[in-house]
């Protein structure tokens, strides 16, 4: 497994964990939206804007629809995960463990 494949596995697993957390604590959706808004202010217009727009729309919808969109095994879901604000829902320790697991698959 090459480095990009490891990253893809990591991102998918991180989003599965983040979505579980969001189902348990739906009020944390505001943290995700807040990070997305901060990125827009700090970074201005970028090539990622269409995906960020999609993230904004997904965050306004229901959690099952959000989960289907970002945890799917599609190229589009992978692209969404690459510009995802969901990182605020997992800890640094969880992130490190997910990276370690992805590297072990190599």
C-alpha atoms as one frame of an Amber mdcrd trajectory, in Angstrom:
protein
   0.000   0.000   0.000   1.490   3.342  -0.997   1.417   6.526   1.078  -1.656
   7.937  -0.687  -3.588   4.729  -0.057  -2.590   4.873   3.617  -3.836   8.453
   3.769  -7.118   7.449   2.135  -7.601   4.650   4.697  -6.773   7.055   7.515
  -9.218   9.680   6.272 -12.029   7.162   5.796 -11.537   5.724   9.288 -11.269
   9.195  10.811 -14.583  10.140   9.236 -16.266   6.958  10.429 -15.130   7.848
  13.967 -16.115  11.516  13.593 -19.568  10.549  12.343 -20.064   8.206  15.304
 -19.159  11.104  17.586 -21.563  13.430  15.753 -24.409  10.905  16.095 -23.725
  10.749  19.852 -23.331  14.518  20.211 -25.237  16.255  17.402 -24.736  19.623
  19.081 -21.063  19.420  18.031 -22.130  20.119  14.448 -21.632  23.794  15.325
 -17.907  23.125  15.930 -17.581  21.639  12.458 -19.442  24.549  10.870 -17.342
  26.991  12.874 -14.095  25.515  11.591 -15.370  25.671   8.036 -16.274  29.345
   8.504 -12.826  30.107   9.985 -11.142  28.492   6.990 -13.130  30.707   4.641
 -12.056  33.833   6.524  -8.409  32.803   6.840  -7.927  31.350   3.359 -10.301
  33.388   1.222 -11.271  31.935  -2.134  -9.593  28.653  -3.020 -10.053  25.779
  -5.450 -11.652  23.906  -2.553 -14.629  26.294  -2.428 -17.032  23.974  -4.320
 -16.310  21.252  -1.769 -16.615  23.697   1.123 -19.957  24.823  -0.274 -21.026
  21.200  -0.348 -19.843  20.736   3.230 -21.952  23.721   4.307 -25.031  22.222
   2.646 -24.368  18.780   4.121 -23.969  20.222   7.615 -27.396  21.842   7.328
 -28.997  18.500   6.504 -29.585  15.399   8.556 -26.750  13.323   9.995 -27.508
  10.128   8.025 -27.243  12.054   4.735 -23.977  13.620   5.847 -22.606  10.218
   6.798 -23.608   8.651   3.477 -21.921  11.493   1.605 -18.594  11.502   3.434
 -18.145   7.830   4.324 -18.983   6.399   0.914 -16.417   4.469  -1.082 -16.473
   6.889  -4.008 -13.996   9.327  -5.506 -16.311  12.203  -4.623 -16.522  11.170
  -0.965 -12.722  10.862  -0.906 -12.450  14.400  -2.285 -14.815  15.679   0.410
 -12.748  13.953   3.086  -9.622  15.720   1.793 -11.133  19.141   2.561 -13.073
  18.101   5.635 -13.730  20.213   8.729 -14.615  17.084  10.736 -11.183  16.960
  12.376 -12.501  18.962  15.325 -14.467  15.887  16.394 -11.498  13.592  17.020
  -8.645  13.961  19.460  -4.956  14.071  18.635  -4.531  10.704  20.354  -7.293
   9.163  18.207  -5.764  10.709  15.101  -2.359   9.225  15.923  -3.852   5.773
  16.489  -5.765   5.910  13.196  -2.556   6.891  11.381  -0.690   4.036  13.042
  -3.379   1.565  11.987  -3.312   2.832   8.395   0.475   2.455   8.252   0.259
  -1.121   9.547  -1.801  -2.049   6.499   1.171  -1.309   4.234
